[in-house]
Amino acid sequence: MTNSKIKPELNGVAETMLLTFYARAKYSKSPKHAFYDAKAVELAERLDYDFSKASRDVAMGSGTIARTIVFDELVQTFLQKHPDATVVNIACGLDTRVYRMDTGKCTWYNLDLPETIRVRDQIFQEQGRISTVGKSVLDPTWHEDITQRGTMLFVIEGLSMYLQPEEVAQMLRIIHDNFDNAYVMMETTSPFWVRKQSIEKSVQDTGAVFTWGVNRFSEMQNLAQGFHSVKDDNILRGMAKLYPAYRLISWLPVVKNMAEKILIFQKD
């Protein structure tokens, strides 16, 4: 790995990966961090990108950190039970969870658009048990690049809100039709934030647009044919670690409805 600066040529949804990457790096430097993203801290300085808007976007930053805390918990619990599982990290961006969660036995594929993977490969140079796939999740051939099978975990973070309902269905159909033992953890945004997305200024400035959201698996069963719900989770316990006052209000239905969701479901 060289020390030269990398200038990522990204826009729209692909560019949002830089915002979340920066949010994790910034948070990791705070004194009371609940997780420490060493890779993000180390590598943020290597990107030639103006992070000033991301630095000021509290809504984006808080949501990113809260969902990271909860996803880390969920993925770690899964891998404790299945240490030799195969994980497919869909729309991985510059996510570094594998370096916090690696069991030494799991196989981890980081999947994203070709232009995103070009940036990721310059930074991480992953191969072997941890590798990359440069294809859209809507490309019907991406499953062919996942050569290690067995117990499968699909992590879908920071993506579904940018898809149309039929694209969500297409993504899940590819998983269903090509993998056995498929277990899915998918973040979904509340319909409230689809309507109020202008609050996240740094995301809006990339040109990315929220297009879809649901609050529970039962609202998307028609898009997830052949799957059944395991659990409807959310990021509120992550928010409570950032802002303890959330513990006093997280039980309120209105707060639960507004919170980002992590829907956990499994192939029938």
N, C-alpha and C positions, 0 to 999 in steps of 0.2 A: 504494500500500500504506500503510495507516494504522498508527499505533503502538499502537492500543488492544489490550487483552488479549482473547484468544479463549478461551472456555471450551468445550472439546469435550465433547459429550454422547455418549459412546461406551461400549460394554461388550462383553464377550466377545472374540471374535477381532478385531473392529474396534479395540478398545482397545489391543491389543498393538502397533499401529503407533506409539503414543506411546512405548512402552518402547524400541523399536528406534531411533526417532528420537533419543531422549535419549541412548542408548548411543553413537550416532555423534557427537553434539555433545560429549559428555564426552570421548570418545577424541580428538577433533580438538584439544582443548585440551592434551593431553599432549605433553611435549617431543619424544618420539620417534615421533610418529604416522606411519604408512605412507601414509595419505591424509588429506586435510583437507577436511572437509565444511563449507564456508563457510556454506552455506544453513542447515544445522542449527544451527551456532553462532549465527548471526544471529537465527534465528527461535525458538529454544527459549525465549527470555525472553518471547516473546509469548503463550505458552500458559499458561493458568490451570489448572494441573494439578499434583498432588502427585507429584513424581518421586522421592521419598525411597526407596521400595521398589526402583525400577529402579536407583537409584544403588548400592544394596547388593547387588544380584543379580549376582554375578560370573559365574556360569554363563551367564546370558542375555546379559550384556554381551560376554563373550569370544566366544561363538558368533556374535553379531551382527557384531562387528568382523571376525572371521576370514572369515565368508562374504562380507562386503562387500569385503574385499581381493581374494578370489578371483573374485567376480562382476565386480568392476571390471576385473580383468585379462582375463577371458574376453570381456566385452562390448567392451572397448577393442580387443582383437585382432580381433573380428568386424567392428567398424566401420572399422578400418584397411583391411580387405579390401573392405568394402561401405559406403563413406562415405555413400551416398544411400539406405541401407536404411530400412525402416519398422520401428520397434521398438514392441511392445505390452508394456508393463510391467504385468503382471497382479497384482492385490492390491498396488497401489503404495503404499498408505498415504501416509506423508510422505517417501517415498524421493526423494532428490535426485540420483540417479546421472546423469540427463540433463545436469545442469549441470556435471558433471565430464567427461562423455563426448561432449558435443555436437560434431559435425563441422562444423556450419554448413550441412549438406546433408540430414541425416537428418530423418525425421519421427518423432515420439515421442508415443505415446498412453499416458497414465496411467489405468489402468482399476481401479476399485474400487467397493464398495458405495455407494449414493447418500449415506448418512449420512457416510461417509468422505470422499467427494469434496466434500461441502458444507464440511467443515473445510479440506480441501486448497485449495479455490477461494478461501476467505477469505484464505489465506496467500500463495499463489503467483500466483493470477489468470492462469493459463496460457491461451494461445490461439495460433492459427497453427500453426507447425511443432511446437510443444509444447502439447498440449491434454489435456483430461480426458474420461473417459467414466464416468458414474455408473450403472453396472449391475453386477449380480452376474455373475461369470464363468459361472454356471450358467444365466443368462438366455439362451435360444436366439436372442435378437435382437441381442446386443451386437456381433456381427461387422458388422452393418449400419452401425455408427458408425465403423468403420475404413474410411474412404473412400480413403485413400492406400494403394496396394498395391505390388507389386514384390517385391524380396527381403525376406522377413519374418523378424524375430527376435522370439520370445516369451520373455520373462523371467518366470519364476514363482518368486518368492522368498518364503519365510515363509508359505506357504499350504497346501501339500499335506498337511502333518501334521495339519491341522484338518478334512480332508475324509474322507468315507467312500470306499472303493474305487470304488463305482459313480459317485460324484461326480467322482473323478479321471478315470474313463473318459469321462464326459459332457463334461467340460472339454476333454479332448484330442480328442474326436470333433468338437466344434464347430470347433476349430482345423483339424483334418484336412479336414473337409467344406467349409470356406468359404475356405480360403487355399491358394494354390500357393506353392512355394518356402518352405515353413514350416520354420524351424529353431528348436528349443526348448531352453532351458536351465532345468531345473527342480530346485529344491532338494527333497530328501527327507530325512526324519530316519531314523535307524537304529531298527529295532524295539526296540532296547535302551532308547532314550530315550522311546519310547511307554510302556514299562513303568515307567520311572524319572522320569517328567515332573515329579514333585513337587519335584525338585531346583531347577527354575526357579521360585522362589517368586513373583516378580512376575507371571509369566504365569499361574500358578495362581490368583492373587488376582483376575484379571480374569474368571474363570469359563471361559476358553478351555481346551479339552481336546484333547490329541493323540489322534488316532484311527487313524492309518495311517502306515506307514513301510516302506521297502525299502532295501536296500543296493546294488542294481545294476539296470540296465535289464531284464536277463533275468527278474527277479522280477516285472515288471509288464507284460510283453509282451502279456498278455491284456487289459490296460487301455489299451494304446497300439497298437491295430490300425491298420495302415497307416503305421507309423513304424519306422525302423531306428536302432539305436544308432550314435552317432558316438564317444562317449567317456563312461566312467564316471569322474567326477572327485570330489574331496572338498575340504574346507576346511582340511586339515592344513597346507598351506604358509602359509595365513593364520594358523593357530595358532602356527606356528614363528616368524612375525614378531613375534607378541605375546610368546611364551615360547620362547626359543631352545632350551631343553631338548627341545622336541618333535622337533627334528631328529634326536635320538638314538633316539627310539622310534617315529617315524612309519612306519617300515617294518614294524613288528610287526602281524600279521594282526588281533589283538584290537583294536588302536588304530584300524586302518583300518576295521574293522567298526563301531566305536562312533562314528566321525566322521560329521558331517553330510555328505551327498552332494550333488553337483550333477551330475545326469544330463543329458547332451547327446544329443539325438536329432533326426532329420530325417524329414520326410514322404517316403515312398517315391516 
